[in-house]
Amino acid sequence: MSELNEIIDSLESKFTRLVQKLDALEVENATLLRELNQSREKIKNLDEAYHGIETRYDSLKLANSLLGNDENKRDTKLKINSLIREIDNCIAQLSE
């Protein structure tokens, strides 16, 4: 009978340790999920900032080309033609 009690005590001890490990892993998992969400939010913010800067850069490049910079005149003409085509498409869609 004493062997049976020892086995039961051993099982209870192991079960208690497993429950403690499970609790620790759940806490660690929650922490990692929180960090993951924070990282995703940071990436989203950085991506938005990047696109904003990229848009401003393109606008500055276009403004420079409009000021008479010879190397950007071709880009300006292409951009203006692209805008005209977009406007023409919009007008065509509105008239349909």
DSSP file with accessible surface (Angstrom, degrees, kcal/mol):
  #  RESIDUE AA STRUCTURE BP1 BP2  ACC     N-H-->O    O-->H-N    N-H-->O    O-->H-N    TCO  KAPPA ALPHA  PHI   PSI    X-CA   Y-CA   Z-CA
    1    1 A M     >        0   0  174      0, 0.0     4,-1.9     0, 0.0     5,-0.1   0.000 360.0 360.0 360.0 -33.9    0.0    0.0    0.0
    2    2 A S  H  >  +     0   0   77      1,-0.2     4,-2.1     2,-0.2     5,-0.1   0.842 360.0  54.8 -67.9 -32.7    2.9    2.3    0.7
    3    3 A E  H  > S+     0   0  145      2,-0.2     4,-2.4     1,-0.2    -1,-0.2   0.901 106.4  51.4 -63.8 -40.1    4.2    1.9   -2.8
    4    4 A L  H  > S+     0   0   91      1,-0.2     4,-2.6     2,-0.2    -2,-0.2   0.911 109.4  49.9 -63.5 -41.6    0.8    2.9   -4.1
    5    5 A N  H  X S+     0   0   87     -4,-1.9     4,-2.8     2,-0.2    -1,-0.2   0.889 110.2  50.7 -64.0 -39.4    0.9    6.1   -2.0
    6    6 A E  H  X S+     0   0  123     -4,-2.1     4,-2.6     2,-0.2    -2,-0.2   0.905 110.7  48.8 -65.6 -40.5    4.4    6.9   -3.2
    7    7 A I  H  X S+     0   0   93     -4,-2.4     4,-2.8     2,-0.2    -2,-0.2   0.927 112.9  47.5 -64.8 -43.5    3.2    6.5   -6.8
    8    8 A I  H  X S+     0   0   71     -4,-2.6     4,-2.8     2,-0.2    -2,-0.2   0.931 112.7  48.8 -63.3 -44.3    0.2    8.7   -6.2
    9    9 A D  H  X S+     0   0   94     -4,-2.8     4,-2.5     2,-0.2    -1,-0.2   0.911 111.9  49.6 -61.5 -41.5    2.4   11.3   -4.5
   10   10 A S  H  X S+     0   0   53     -4,-2.6     4,-2.7     2,-0.2    -2,-0.2   0.924 112.0  47.7 -63.4 -44.8    4.9   11.2   -7.3
   11   11 A L  H  X S+     0   0  107     -4,-2.8     4,-2.9     2,-0.2    -2,-0.2   0.909 111.7  50.2 -62.8 -42.1    2.0   11.6   -9.9
   12   12 A E  H  X S+     0   0  114     -4,-2.8     4,-2.6     2,-0.2    -2,-0.2   0.915 111.4  49.2 -62.3 -40.9    0.6   14.5   -7.9
   13   13 A S  H  X S+     0   0   54     -4,-2.5     4,-2.3     2,-0.2    -2,-0.2   0.931 113.2  45.7 -63.8 -45.8    4.0   16.2   -7.7
   14   14 A K  H  X S+     0   0  106     -4,-2.7     4,-2.5     2,-0.2    -2,-0.2   0.903 112.5  51.2 -65.0 -40.1    4.5   15.7  -11.5
   15   15 A F  H  X S+     0   0  136     -4,-2.9     4,-2.6     2,-0.2    -2,-0.2   0.916 109.1  50.9 -63.7 -41.5    1.0   17.0  -12.2
   16   16 A T  H  X S+     0   0   73     -4,-2.6     4,-2.4     1,-0.2    -2,-0.2   0.918 110.9  48.5 -61.9 -43.6    1.6   20.1  -10.0
   17   17 A R  H  X S+     0   0  126     -4,-2.3     4,-2.6     2,-0.2    -1,-0.2   0.904 111.0  50.9 -63.3 -41.2    4.9   20.8  -11.9
   18   18 A L  H  X S+     0   0  111     -4,-2.5     4,-2.7     2,-0.2    -2,-0.2   0.914 109.9  49.4 -62.6 -42.3    3.1   20.4  -15.2
   19   19 A V  H  X S+     0   0   52     -4,-2.6     4,-2.6     2,-0.2    -2,-0.2   0.915 111.4  49.7 -63.4 -40.8    0.3   22.8  -14.2
   20   20 A Q  H  X S+     0   0  119     -4,-2.4     4,-2.5     2,-0.2    -2,-0.2   0.918 111.8  47.9 -64.1 -42.4    3.0   25.3  -13.1
   21   21 A K  H  X S+     0   0  139     -4,-2.6     4,-2.7     2,-0.2    -2,-0.2   0.908 110.9  52.0 -63.8 -41.1    4.8   24.9  -16.4
   22   22 A L  H  X S+     0   0   90     -4,-2.7     4,-2.5     2,-0.2    -2,-0.2   0.934 110.3  48.0 -60.4 -45.4    1.5   25.3  -18.3
   23   23 A D  H  X S+     0   0   83     -4,-2.6     4,-2.3     1,-0.2    -2,-0.2   0.922 112.2  49.2 -61.4 -43.7    0.7   28.5  -16.3
   24   24 A A  H  X S+     0   0   60     -4,-2.5     4,-2.6     1,-0.2    -2,-0.2   0.914 111.9  48.6 -63.4 -41.8    4.2   29.9  -17.0
   25   25 A L  H  X S+     0   0  105     -4,-2.7     4,-2.8     2,-0.2    -1,-0.2   0.875 109.6  52.4 -66.8 -36.6    3.9   29.1  -20.8
   26   26 A E  H  X S+     0   0  110     -4,-2.5     4,-2.3     2,-0.2    -1,-0.2   0.915 111.0  47.2 -65.5 -40.2    0.4   30.7  -20.9
   27   27 A V  H  X S+     0   0   98     -4,-2.3     4,-2.3     2,-0.2    -2,-0.2   0.934 114.0  47.5 -64.8 -44.8    1.9   33.9  -19.3
   28   28 A E  H  X S+     0   0  107     -4,-2.6     4,-2.8     1,-0.2    -2,-0.2   0.915 111.3  51.4 -63.0 -41.2    4.8   33.8  -21.7
   29   29 A N  H  X S+     0   0   91     -4,-2.8     4,-2.6     2,-0.2    -1,-0.2   0.921 109.6  49.4 -62.3 -43.7    2.5   33.3  -24.7
   30   30 A A  H  X S+     0   0   45     -4,-2.3     4,-2.3     2,-0.2    -1,-0.2   0.916 111.8  49.5 -62.5 -41.0    0.3   36.2  -23.6
   31   31 A T  H  X S+     0   0   45     -4,-2.3     4,-2.5     1,-0.2    -2,-0.2   0.930 111.7  47.9 -63.4 -44.7    3.5   38.4  -23.4
   32   32 A L  H  X S+     0   0   86     -4,-2.8     4,-2.6     1,-0.2    -2,-0.2   0.892 110.7  51.2 -65.9 -38.3    4.7   37.3  -26.8
   33   33 A L  H  X S+     0   0   85     -4,-2.6     4,-2.5     2,-0.2    -1,-0.2   0.908 110.2  49.8 -64.0 -41.1    1.3   38.0  -28.3
   34   34 A R  H  X S+     0   0  136     -4,-2.3     4,-2.3     2,-0.2    -2,-0.2   0.932 112.4  47.1 -62.8 -44.9    1.2   41.4  -26.8
   35   35 A E  H  X S+     0   0   98     -4,-2.5     4,-2.6     2,-0.2    -2,-0.2   0.896 110.9  52.7 -63.4 -39.6    4.8   42.1  -28.2
   36   36 A L  H  X S+     0   0   74     -4,-2.6     4,-2.6     2,-0.2    -2,-0.2   0.929 109.6  47.9 -61.9 -44.9    3.7   40.8  -31.6
   37   37 A N  H  X S+     0   0   93     -4,-2.5     4,-2.2     2,-0.2    -2,-0.2   0.902 111.8  50.1 -64.3 -38.8    0.7   43.1  -31.7
   38   38 A Q  H  X S+     0   0  110     -4,-2.3     4,-2.4     2,-0.2    -1,-0.2   0.916 111.3  49.1 -65.1 -41.1    2.9   46.0  -30.7
   39   39 A S  H  X S+     0   0   61     -4,-2.6     4,-2.6     2,-0.2    -2,-0.2   0.902 110.0  50.8 -65.4 -41.3    5.4   45.1  -33.4
   40   40 A R  H  X S+     0   0  152     -4,-2.6     4,-2.4     2,-0.2    -1,-0.2   0.902 110.4  49.8 -61.8 -41.0    2.7   44.9  -36.0
   41   41 A E  H  X S+     0   0   97     -4,-2.2     4,-2.6     2,-0.2    -2,-0.2   0.915 110.8  49.6 -65.3 -40.7    1.4   48.3  -35.0
   42   42 A K  H  X S+     0   0  140     -4,-2.4     4,-2.8     2,-0.2    -2,-0.2   0.916 111.0  49.5 -63.3 -42.8    4.9   49.8  -35.2
   43   43 A I  H  X S+     0   0  116     -4,-2.6     4,-2.6     2,-0.2    -2,-0.2   0.918 110.8  50.4 -62.1 -42.4    5.3   48.2  -38.7
   44   44 A K  H  X S+     0   0  113     -4,-2.4     4,-2.4     2,-0.2    -2,-0.2   0.932 112.3  46.7 -61.8 -45.2    2.0   49.6  -39.8
   45   45 A N  H  X S+     0   0   77     -4,-2.6     4,-2.5     1,-0.2    -2,-0.2   0.909 113.4  48.3 -64.3 -41.9    2.9   53.1  -38.5
   46   46 A L  H  X S+     0   0  125     -4,-2.8     4,-2.7     2,-0.2    -1,-0.2   0.889 110.6  51.7 -65.8 -37.5    6.3   53.0  -40.2
   47   47 A D  H  X S+     0   0   84     -4,-2.6     4,-2.4     2,-0.2    -2,-0.2   0.922 110.7  47.7 -64.7 -43.1    4.8   51.8  -43.4
   48   48 A E  H  X S+     0   0  110     -4,-2.4     4,-2.2     2,-0.2    -2,-0.2   0.909 112.8  49.0 -63.6 -41.9    2.3   54.7  -43.4
   49   49 A A  H  X S+     0   0   52     -4,-2.5     4,-2.6     2,-0.2    -2,-0.2   0.912 110.1  52.1 -63.7 -40.8    5.1   57.1  -42.6
   50   50 A Y  H  X S+     0   0  132     -4,-2.7     4,-2.8     1,-0.2    -2,-0.2   0.932 110.2  47.4 -60.4 -46.6    7.2   55.7  -45.5
   51   51 A H  H  X S+     0   0   86     -4,-2.4     4,-2.4     1,-0.2    -1,-0.2   0.879 111.6  51.5 -65.2 -36.5    4.3   56.1  -47.9
   52   52 A G  H  X S+     0   0   35     -4,-2.2     4,-2.4     2,-0.2    -1,-0.2   0.924 112.3  45.4 -64.2 -43.2    3.8   59.6  -46.8
   53   53 A I  H  X S+     0   0   99     -4,-2.6     4,-2.7     2,-0.2    -2,-0.2   0.901 111.6  52.8 -66.6 -39.6    7.4   60.5  -47.2
   54   54 A E  H  X S+     0   0   76     -4,-2.8     4,-2.5    -5,-0.2    -2,-0.2   0.916 109.8  48.6 -63.0 -41.3    7.5   58.8  -50.6
   55   55 A T  H  X S+     0   0   85     -4,-2.4     4,-2.4     2,-0.2    -2,-0.2   0.924 112.1  48.6 -64.4 -44.0    4.5   60.9  -51.7
   56   56 A R  H  X S+     0   0  170     -4,-2.4     4,-2.7     1,-0.2    -2,-0.2   0.898 110.2  52.4 -63.3 -38.8    6.1   64.0  -50.5
   57   57 A Y  H  X S+     0   0  138     -4,-2.7     4,-2.6     2,-0.2    -2,-0.2   0.932 109.3  48.6 -61.7 -45.6    9.3   63.1  -52.3
   58   58 A D  H  X S+     0   0   82     -4,-2.5     4,-2.4     1,-0.2    -1,-0.2   0.901 111.6  50.3 -61.6 -39.7    7.4   62.6  -55.6
   59   59 A S  H  X S+     0   0   72     -4,-2.4     4,-2.7     2,-0.2    -2,-0.2   0.915 111.4  47.8 -64.7 -42.4    5.7   65.9  -55.1
   60   60 A L  H  X S+     0   0  112     -4,-2.7     4,-2.7     2,-0.2    -2,-0.2   0.897 110.7  51.8 -65.0 -39.0    9.0   67.6  -54.5
   61   61 A K  H  X S+     0   0   75     -4,-2.6     4,-2.1     2,-0.2    -2,-0.2   0.928 111.7  46.8 -63.0 -42.4   10.5   65.9  -57.5
   62   62 A L  H  X S+     0   0   53     -4,-2.4     4,-2.0     2,-0.2    -2,-0.2   0.920 111.6  51.0 -65.6 -42.2    7.7   67.1  -59.6
   63   63 A A  H  X S+     0   0   45     -4,-2.7     4,-1.1     1,-0.2    -2,-0.2   0.909 109.5  51.1 -63.2 -40.6    7.9   70.7  -58.2
   64   64 A N  H  <>S+     0   0   85     -4,-2.7     5,-1.2     1,-0.2     3,-0.4   0.902 109.3  50.2 -62.4 -39.9   11.6   70.7  -59.0
   65   65 A S  H ><5S+     0   0    6     -4,-2.1     3,-1.1     1,-0.2    -1,-0.2   0.853 107.1  54.4 -69.9 -31.3   11.0   69.6  -62.5
   66   66 A L  H 3<5S+     0   0  112     -4,-2.0    -1,-0.2     1,-0.2    -2,-0.2   0.746  96.7  67.2 -71.5 -22.1    8.4   72.4  -63.0
   67   67 A L  T 3<5S-     0   0  145     -4,-1.1    -1,-0.2    -3,-0.4    -2,-0.2   0.525 127.3 -92.5 -77.1  -4.7   11.0   74.9  -61.9
   68   68 A G  T < 5 +     0   0   39     -3,-1.1     2,-0.5     1,-0.3    -3,-0.2   0.612  65.9 160.4 108.5  14.8   12.9   74.3  -65.0
   69   69 A N    > < -     0   0   61     -5,-1.2     3,-0.9     1,-0.2     4,-0.5  -0.564  32.8-147.6 -69.5 119.0   15.4   71.6  -64.0
   70   70 A D  G >  S+     0   0  124     -2,-0.5     3,-0.9     1,-0.2     4,-0.5   0.858  90.9  56.7 -61.6 -37.0   16.5   70.1  -67.4
   71   71 A E  G 3  S+     0   0  153      1,-0.2     4,-0.3     2,-0.1    -1,-0.2   0.754 111.1  43.1 -72.2 -19.2   17.0   66.5  -66.1
   72   72 A N  G <> S+     0   0   23     -3,-0.9     4,-2.3     1,-0.1    -1,-0.2   0.394  84.6  94.4-105.4   2.8   13.5   66.2  -64.8
   73   73 A K  H <> S+     0   0   95     -3,-0.9     4,-2.7    -4,-0.5     5,-0.2   0.908  85.5  51.7 -61.7 -40.2   11.6   67.8  -67.7
   74   74 A R  H  > S+     0   0  174     -4,-0.5     4,-2.5     1,-0.2    -1,-0.2   0.933 109.8  49.2 -62.9 -43.7   11.0   64.4  -69.3
   75   75 A D  H  > S+     0   0   68     -4,-0.3     4,-2.5     1,-0.2    -1,-0.2   0.899 111.0  51.2 -62.1 -38.8    9.6   63.0  -66.0
   76   76 A T  H  X S+     0   0    9     -4,-2.3     4,-2.9     2,-0.2     5,-0.2   0.930 109.6  48.7 -64.2 -45.9    7.3   66.1  -65.7
   77   77 A K  H  X S+     0   0  140     -4,-2.7     4,-2.7     1,-0.2    -2,-0.2   0.919 112.4  48.9 -60.5 -42.2    6.0   65.7  -69.2
   78   78 A L  H  X S+     0   0   81     -4,-2.5     4,-2.3     2,-0.2    -1,-0.2   0.908 112.3  48.4 -64.4 -40.9    5.3   62.0  -68.6
   79   79 A K  H  X S+     0   0   99     -4,-2.5     4,-2.6     2,-0.2    -2,-0.2   0.930 112.0  48.4 -65.6 -44.5    3.5   62.8  -65.3
   80   80 A I  H  X S+     0   0   75     -4,-2.9     4,-2.6     1,-0.2    -2,-0.2   0.927 112.1  49.5 -62.2 -43.3    1.4   65.5  -66.9
   81   81 A N  H  X S+     0   0   76     -4,-2.7     4,-2.4    -5,-0.2    -1,-0.2   0.900 110.4  51.0 -61.7 -39.7    0.5   63.2  -69.8
   82   82 A S  H  X S+     0   0   36     -4,-2.3     4,-2.2     2,-0.2    -2,-0.2   0.920 110.6  48.4 -63.6 -43.4   -0.4   60.5  -67.2
   83   83 A L  H  X S+     0   0   73     -4,-2.6     4,-2.5     2,-0.2    -2,-0.2   0.904 110.2  51.8 -64.0 -39.9   -2.6   62.9  -65.3
   84   84 A I  H  X S+     0   0   81     -4,-2.6     4,-2.8     1,-0.2    -2,-0.2   0.918 109.2  50.2 -62.8 -43.1   -4.3   64.0  -68.6
   85   85 A R  H  X S+     0   0  143     -4,-2.4     4,-2.5     2,-0.2    -1,-0.2   0.914 110.2  50.2 -61.8 -41.6   -5.1   60.4  -69.5
   86   86 A E  H  X S+     0   0  107     -4,-2.2     4,-2.3     2,-0.2    -2,-0.2   0.921 111.5  48.2 -62.6 -42.8   -6.6   59.8  -66.0
   87   87 A I  H  X S+     0   0   98     -4,-2.5     4,-2.6     1,-0.2    -2,-0.2   0.925 110.8  51.3 -63.9 -42.7   -8.7   62.9  -66.4
   88   88 A D  H  X S+     0   0   92     -4,-2.8     4,-2.5     1,-0.2    -1,-0.2   0.906 109.7  50.2 -60.4 -42.5   -9.8   61.8  -69.9
   89   89 A N  H  X S+     0   0  101     -4,-2.5     4,-2.4     2,-0.2    -1,-0.2   0.908 110.5  49.7 -61.6 -42.3  -10.8   58.4  -68.5
   90   90 A C  H  X S+     0   0   70     -4,-2.3     4,-2.3     2,-0.2    -2,-0.2   0.918 111.4  48.4 -63.0 -44.7  -12.8   60.0  -65.7
   91   91 A I  H  X S+     0   0   98     -4,-2.6     4,-2.1     2,-0.2    -2,-0.2   0.918 111.1  50.8 -62.0 -42.4  -14.6   62.2  -68.1
   92   92 A A  H  X S+     0   0   42     -4,-2.5     4,-0.8     1,-0.2    -2,-0.2   0.910 111.2  48.1 -62.9 -40.5  -15.4   59.2  -70.4
   93   93 A Q  H  < S+     0   0  140     -4,-2.4     3,-0.4     1,-0.2    -1,-0.2   0.881 111.7  49.9 -68.1 -36.2  -16.7   57.2  -67.5
   94   94 A L  H  < S+     0   0  149     -4,-2.3    -1,-0.2     1,-0.2    -2,-0.2   0.847 108.4  52.5 -70.7 -32.3  -18.9   60.1  -66.3
   95   95 A S  H  <        0   0   96     -4,-2.1    -1,-0.2    -5,-0.2    -2,-0.2   0.644 360.0 360.0 -79.9 -14.4  -20.3   60.7  -69.8
   96   96 A E     <        0   0  190     -4,-0.8    -3,-0.0    -3,-0.4    -4,-0.0  -0.291 360.0 360.0 -75.2 360.0  -21.4   57.0  -70.1
